[in-house]
């Protein structure tokens, strides 16, 4: 078995801060050629993007892929909804969990797997303000411990 080549294109750091990720899934994405070339240059923003299920199809919305410089008339709208490719049963399971449990689907990262572009989407629950504060406190404590160990002040 060959080892897959993974090359991360973009990572949604804000998603980990705003949401608690319960599960993550891998999905393919339907793109045009100029969009893939633009991704290879790294002109993508996942910051405010989210996923929705419309008519049994999974779409990612508000994901900005900058236009390819040499694409002229072949460039598409940078903010257009893009279809994600998953099995029908997975989409129905996600739809059930999103509607019943009040969860949301957020793209966490975008990467090349071999020559194909994949999206890691997370089934997420929104964090409350006190959850964010607790995470910040844990992070600060961990950083302080690492600093003390590094300087041997224990």
BELURRA-V423427 format. One record per backbone hydrogen bond with DSSP energy under -1.0 kcal/mol. CO is the residue of the C=O (numbers start at 1). NH is the residue of the N-H. If there is no record, write none. Layout:
<<CO,NH> <CO,NH>>
This chain:
<<5,114> <7,112> <10,110> <11,13> <14,18> <15,19> <18,127> <20,125> <23,123> <25,121> <27,119> <28,85> <32,36> <33,37> <34,38> <35,39> <36,40> <38,43> <39,42> <42,44> <43,66> <45,64> <46,49> <50,61> <52,59> <54,57> <57,54> <58,84> <59,52> <60,82> <61,50> <64,45> <68,71> <71,74> <72,75> <77,80> <78,65> <82,60> <83,30> <85,28> <87,91> <88,92> <89,93> <90,94> <91,95> <92,96> <93,97> <94,98> <95,99> <96,100> <97,101> <104,124> <105,51> <106,122> <108,12> <109,120> <110,9> <110,10> <111,118> <112,7> <113,116> <116,113> <118,111> <119,27> <120,108> <120,109> <121,25> <122,106> <123,22> <123,23> <124,104> <125,20> <128,132> <129,133> <130,134> <131,135> <132,136> <133,137> <134,138> <135,139> <136,140> <137,141> <138,142> <139,143> <140,144> <141,145> <142,146> <143,147> <144,148> <145,149> <146,150> <147,151> <148,153>>
